[in-house]
Amino acid sequence: MSDQYKNKPYYHENHAKPVSRRQLVSQGFISSAGYVAAPSILAMLSRHAMGAEPVCAPVASGAAAIPVIVIDLAGGANLAGSNVVVGGQNGQLDFLPAGSYATIGVSAAAEPQTVAPDTTFGLAFHARSQMLVGMKAVTTPATQANIDGALFAATSGDDSRGNPLNPLYWVVKAGAPGELVSFVGTSDGASGGRSAAPAASIDPSKSPSRITTPADTVGLVNPGKMAEILAVGANADRGVADVKKILAATKLMSDSKLKMFQQQDLPTQVQDLIKCGYINSSDFLSKFSATALNPSADPLVTSTFTMTNADQARAASIAKLVLDGYAGAGVIEMGGYDYHGQGRATQNTKDQAAGQMIGRVLELAAKKQKPVMVYVYTDGGVSANAGGAADANGLLAFTSDSGERSSTFALVYKPGAAGRPAMRGTKRQIGAFKAGGSVDGTAAKISNAPELTTKAFIANYLALTGREGDLAKIVGDNPFGSELEKHLAFAKIM
């Protein structure tokens, strides 16, 4: 297609003025601070036009996408050891030598070879894990029976925002675009949480929208933002999901048809899209109304989260947007996880809170009968005092930062009556720990590379839809080469 037709602006109904971001701000439709990046229909049509068929050509459906919600524990929590069980080269249940678990919070009397691990969620947790306690408290047995997970045993930098652990730009690129925004987070910044996104993954056009209260969800859709997303004026009866159909249709359009479409005035363009079936105008008001978006008006949300609790209301807002498809993915940052030196009781309280947050997200997915992948990470790790006194559960207090004892883990909920998500094997662990209770730096390519841990997560995310072979297309390379299978725990579930 000729360059003269690329990025051609839309015009108002009187053909006089283009609807630009700057004009929308100046006209008072949106504020510059609240701007949600989204291309106009014309810009998208211009970028994707090819083929030789009219606009009304049939459209193929896209790849299935599984929502992802990240729980970002800021400060350097313990994940492997006194919470998720970690083992040697042969997986979680390849227990480390006696005494090796002390530095990751487990006394000799409570080691997993003595106290049998708990597999309620498929992934093995220490039977006395306080994170497990929190998860069990807010999930039903039916939900628990449809969950499984994997541990990524890998180091990360101590208590640092610089750990490139946030995978959400790549998740969006892999097929979870969201109907209103790419992804959402609870914090300012490019990642939406504390830990960074890999630099190579960041796409400014897909930066997260910050959500801190239920009111913020309603703010994602107002006349100005709809005008910008659709470029057809403030009162358009138009569903954002239909943009996907339009994009796919343009792949079948000839240059002449595209040019003819672009030269029409806006009302004519919209009417053509309605006639072609790409816009279902009757759906818009109900699908994108304040009531539809507001978590406080969703009985499934309010029966799962306590909306009078600010932290839960914030997380509920993220979870609803993601599970209902308004956002492709989301990150919930939880602070205060630099809990070393505060005693085991404080650590137990924080771990229970994290477990309840994980569990509420999983339980909401079950109530909505939506699949979800919950990814839990922390910026660093912690080391316990091996010679200290244990609490009543045989768990030791953490005393200092120790990134070489870090890890991440993922849990997947699969709706339906068929039980847990399919796994590739029984070990449910990528990488390994070694005697003494630290990450084995030779066990896997992720062992000492946080960015590779993120890429391994994306490979596992793709594996849920049988697309692990697309890893290089999403992240730019396949750093695992012939060892990719060694870095996969999940099998296809969709």
N, C-alpha and C positions, 0 to 999 in steps of 0.2 A: 504493500500500500504506500502511496506517495506520502512524503513527510508533511505535505501541506494539510493533511487531514488528521494528523496526530495531535492529541491534546487540544483540539479545537474546543473553545468554551461553549457552554450552553447559554441560552438567552432567556430572559424573562418573557412573559406572555406577549409583551409588546415588541419583542425582538430587539430591544434597545440595549439592555445591559446584561452582561454575563453574571451568573451567580458564582462568585468566587468566595473563598474562605474569608478574605479581608472584607468583602462587602457584607457577608453574613454577620461578621462581628460588628461592623459599623452600623448596620441596620438594627442591631439589638437582638437578633435572633439567638446568638450564642455569645459567650464570653471567651476571650482568648485562652484563659486559664482552663476552662472546661471543655475545650475543643477535643472531640474524638476524631482521630484521623480516619477518613474513609474516602475513597475515590468516587467521583461522580460516575453516573452511568456512562456518559459519553467517553470519559477517559478510559474506563474499562473496556468499552466497546472498541475504542481505537487501538488499544494495546493488543487485543486478542483476535481481531478480525482476520479471517482467512477462509478459504473454501469457495463454493459456488452455489449456495442455496439461499433462499430467502430467509428473513428473520423468523418466520413461523416454522422452520424446520424442527424435527423432533430433537429432544435433548437427552443425552445419556446421563444417568445418575452418577454421582461421584462416589469415591471410596468411603466406606464406613469409617467413622471416627469415634474413638472412645474418649470421653471427658477425662481430664487430668486435673487433680487438685494437689498442690504441694503444701506440706506443712513444714515451714522453715523455722527451726528452733534456734533462736539467736543466742549466741554466747558460748556454745561448745558443750552440748549435752552428752550423756552416755546413751548410746543406742545399742551397741554390741556388748554383751556380757551380762549385766544385771537386768537387761530388757530382752532383746533378741539374742537367742543362743548363737554363739559362733564357735566354729571348729576348725580343723585343719584342712589339708588338701582334699579330703574326701567328703567335705560338706559339714553341715551344722552338727550332725551327730557323730562326727569323727572327733571325739572329745580331746582336748589338749591335755598334756601331762598334769598330774596332780600339782596343785599350787599355782598353775598358770593363770587362773581366773581372778586371783586376788587383786591385781592391778586394774582389772575392769569391773571391780565392785562385788565380787562373789567370794565369800570365805570358803575355807576348805570344807566346812560342814554342809555347804549349800551348792557345791559344784554340781553341774548337770549330770555327771556320772553317778551322783548320789541322790539328787533330787530330780526325778524324771521331768524332762521338758513338757510344756503344755502346747498341744497342737490344735487348740480350739479354732484358730484362724488359719490352719494349714501350715504356715510358717511357724517354726518352733520358737516359743518364748520361754524364758526362765519361768518356772512355775510360780515364783514369788515376785515376778516383775510387777512394778507398780504401774507401768504403762499398760500392761495387760489387764490389771485390775480396772483401770479407767475404761479401756475398750469394752470389757465385758459388762460394765455397769450400764452402758447405754445402747447395747446391741442385743437383738433377740437371737435365740438359738437358730432360727430359720435363716437370719442374715449371716450369722457366723458360718453356717454350713455351706455358704456360697462364696467364700473368700479363700484366697491363697496368696502367697507372697514369696519374696526373695530378698536376701541380704546381699549388699555390695560391700565387701570388706576392703576398704581403701582409706588411705590417709587423706587429711586435708589440713590446711594451715590453721594455726591456733587463733581462735577468736578474731577472725579477719573477714571483712566484707569482700575481700579479693578472691575467695574461693569460687571458681566458675562452676557452680553446682546447679544453677537454675536452668532447666531444660525447655522452658515454655515457648520461646520463639521457635525452636525446632519442632515442638509439639504442634504449634499452629501451622507451620510449614508442612508437617506430615499429614495434615488433613482435618484439623479441628479449628476452622476459622472463626466460628461464632457469628451469630446473626446480627449483632449490634456492634460488638467490639472484639478485637482479637483475643486479649486476655485481660484479667483483672487482678489487682493485688491490694494488699492492705497498707502498703508503704509507698512513699514517693521513690522515684528513681527508675532506672531502665529495667530492673528485674521485677519490681513490684514487691520485693521482700528484702531481706538483709543480704544474703549471698548473691553474688554477681551472676549474670548470664555470660557464657563464653562470648568473647568479643566477636568471633566470627559468626555467631548466631544472631546478633542484634540487627533488627530491621526497624528503623525509626518509624516507619509507617504502621508498624504493629505494636507500638509501645503500649504498656498497660494503662488502663484507667484505674485510678485509685478509688477504692470503696472502703469507707470507714463506718458508715451507718446505713440502715435500710433506705433512708431518703436519697442516698447517692445512686441507688439502683434506678429509682424513678427518674433521676436527672440524666440518665443515659439517653432517654428519649424525650425530646421536647420539639416543638415545631421547627426551631432553628436547626437542630441537629438532623431531624428528618429531612429538612430542606437540603442540607448539605450532603447527606448520604445519598439522597435520591436526585438532587438537583432539579426538582420539579415544583418548588414552592412550598409554602408553609402548611397548606391544607390538603396535601396529596393523600389519597386513599391508596396506600402502597405498602406492600410487605417487603421487608429487607431480604427475607429468604429468597424472594423471587430473583434477586440479582444473580444468584448462582445459575438460574435457568438462562438468564440473558447472556451471561458470560459464555456458557456452553454453546448457546445458539450462534454466537458470533464466529465460532470456529467453523461454522458451516456457511457463512455469508461471503458473497463476492464483494470486491471493492466497490463495485457500482451500487450494489444494494446498501452497503454501509454508508456510502456517500449520500445516497438519497435519504436514508434515515436521518443522518446528521443534519441535513438541510431543512428538515421539518421543524415547525415550531414546537415548543414543549408540550402543549396540550395534545397535539397530534401524535407526538412520540408516545406519550402515555397511553392514549387511546389505542394506538397500534399494539402496544405491549399487552394491554388488557385483552384485545381481540385475539391475539396470538396465544393467550393463555399463560403468559409469563407473569402477569400480575393478577392476583386474586384479591380485588379491592375489598371484598366483604370481610376478609380475615384481619385486615390491618388494625382496626380500632380495638378489637378484642385481644389480639395477640400482643400488641405493644402498648397496651393501656397501662396507666399507673397501677391499677389493681393487679394486672397480670404480672408486673415486674416486682411488686412490693413483697418482700419475704414475710412481712408482718400480716399480709392478707392471704398467705398460703397456709392452709391448715396442716399440710404435711410438714412444712418447715416449723411452724409454731408448736407442733407436737414433738419435735425432735430437739430444737434449740430453745433455751430460755431467753426470750427476746428482751426481757428487762435487764439482762446482763450485757453490758456493752461489748465485751469480748465475744460472747456467743452471738450477739446480734450482728456484729461485723462479719464473723465467720459464716453465719447463716446467709448473709447477703451474697457473699462470694459463692457459696455452695449452690444456692438457688440459680444464680446467673449461669453457672457452668453446667449444672445438671439439666437445666431447661434449655440449653443451647444458645442463650443470648451471648455468652462468652465461650470461646473455645477451651479455655483453661483458666486456672486461678491459683494464686499463692496466698496462704494465710501465714503471716509472720507472728510468732509467739515469742515474747521477750522474757528475759530473766533466766536463761538456761546456762549462764556462767555460774552455776550453783556450787562449784567446788569451794570448800572451806566454810560452807554454811550448815554442815551437818546433814546426816542422812535423812532426818525427818523433813527438812526443807526440800531435799532432792526428791523424796517420795511424793510430796505434794505437787511439785512441778511435773513429775513424770505422770502422775495420775491425770493432771490437767491436760497434758499432751495426749494421753490415751483416750480421754473422753472426747477431745476434739477430733481425733482420727475416727473414733467410733461413731460420733454423730454424723460425720460426712458419709460413712459407709451405710449407716442406718437410713439416712435420707435417700441415698441412692436406691436402697432396697424398697422403701416406701413408694418411690417414683418409678420403680422397676427400670432403672437406667444403669448400664454398666459404668464403672468408674475405676480409675487407677489413682491411688493415693500414694504420693512419694514423700518420704520423710527424710530430711537431712538436717545437719547442723554444721556450724562453722567451726570445725575443730573437733576435739575430743577431750576426755578427761582421764586422769589417772587416780586410782584410789591408794590409800595407805594400807599396804599389805599387812602391816603389823598392828593395825588399829582394831578397835572393838567393833564387832558386828552388831546390827540391830536384831530384833526378834526374828526376822526372816533370814538371818544369816548374810545380810547384805552390808557391804562396807561403804564408808563415807568417801567421797571423792575430794581430793586435796589440791590438785593442780591441773593446768592445761596439759594436754598430750595429744596432739594431732595424729600421732602414730597409732593411736587407739580409736580412731574415728571409724565411721561406717555410715552407710545410708541403707534404707530399705523401702520396698514397695509392696503394697497390698492391692489386689484387684478383686472387685466385687462383680460377679456375673449373674444377671437376673435369670429367672426361670427355674425349672424343677430338676435340672440335670446335675446339680451339685457344684462343687468347686471348679474354678477355671482349670483348664488343662495345663499341666507342667511338662517340661521336657525330660525331667528326671526326678530323682528323689532328694537330691542334696540341697536344693533351694538356697544355694550360696555360691556367689561368684567371688573368687579370691579366697584368701584364707588368713587365719591368725597362726602364730607360731608359739612355741613354748616360751613362757614369760609373759604372754598376754598382749602382744602387739601385732600389727599387720605384718604378714609375710610379704616382703617386698618383691619376692620372686614368683609368687603364686599366679599372678595374672597381669595383663597389661595395665589394668586399672589401679594396681596396688599403690603406686606412688604418684598418680596423676589425676587430680580432681576433674580436669576437663574430659579425660578418657572415661571417668566414671559417668559423667553426663552423657557421653556418646553411647556408653553401654546401656544406660537407662533408655535412650531413644531406640536403640536396637531392640530392646525388650518390648518397648511400646509398639514398635512396628510389628514385632512377632505376634502380638495379640490379634492382628488382622492378616497374618501370613505374609507380611511385607518386609521382613528383615533384610531381604536382598536389596531394598531401596535405601539402605543406610547412607551410602555415599551421596545419593541424590539429595538427602535431607541435610546432612552435616558437612558435606564437602569431601569426605574421604571415608574409607573403611580402615581405621587404624589397626583393626584386629586381624585383617587378612584371613588366612586359613584357620585362624584360631577363633573366628567369630562364634562358632557353636559353643565353645568353651565359656563364652561370656553371655550366653542366653539361658534363662531359666523358664520363661513362659512359652507356651505353645499357642497355636491359633485358637481363639474362642469365638471369633466373628468372621 
